[in-house]
Amino acid sequence: MQMEGLRLGLVGWVRNTHGGTVVGHVQGPAHKVHHIRITRASFSNERSIDKLELSGFTTRF
């Protein structure tokens, strides 16, 4: 997912959970955020922002 986020020009972070899911915080244009290739997604706390609050795209462990 990190590579896909970088390819799309998004910023944020992702982390695998012990339950086999992925959680994260992603910022960028909504149409690009929703374009990330994942099997199933649940987006929460979506909001519009004037400028990006994060930089880069990382995987957290």
C-alpha positions in Angstrom: 0.0 0.0 0.0 2.9 2.3 0.6 4.1 2.0 -3.0 0.6 2.6 -4.2 0.2 5.7 -2.0 3.5 7.1 -3.3 2.5 6.3 -6.9 -0.7 8.3 -6.5 1.1 11.2 -4.9 -0.6 10.7 -1.5 0.9 11.3 1.9 0.3 9.4 5.1 1.1 6.1 6.9 -0.1 2.5 7.1 0.4 -0.3 9.6 -0.5 -4.0 9.6 -2.5 -5.1 12.6 -2.3 -8.3 14.5 -5.8 -9.2 13.2 -4.5 -9.2 9.6 -6.0 -5.8 8.6 -4.3 -2.5 7.7 -4.9 0.8 9.4 -3.5 4.2 8.4 -3.9 7.9 7.8 -3.9 9.0 4.2 -4.2 12.5 2.8 -4.6 13.8 -0.7 -7.3 14.4 -3.3 -10.4 12.3 -2.5 -10.5 10.7 -5.9 -6.9 9.5 -5.5 -7.5 8.3 -1.9 -10.5 6.2 -3.0 -8.4 4.9 -6.0 -6.0 2.9 -3.8 -6.2 -0.7 -4.8 -7.3 -2.6 -1.8 -9.8 -5.5 -1.5 -12.1 -3.8 1.0 -11.9 -0.5 2.7 -13.7 1.3 5.5 -13.0 5.1 5.4 -13.7 7.0 8.6 -13.1 10.6 9.8 -13.0 11.9 6.2 -12.8 15.7 6.0 -11.6 18.4 3.6 -8.3 20.1 4.4 -6.8 23.2 2.9 -3.2 21.8 2.8 -1.6 18.5 3.6 -0.7 18.0 7.2 1.7 15.1 6.6 4.6 14.5 4.3 5.8 11.3 2.5 4.2 8.0 2.8 5.5 5.4 5.3 4.9 2.0 6.7 4.8 1.9 10.5 5.7 -1.2 12.5 
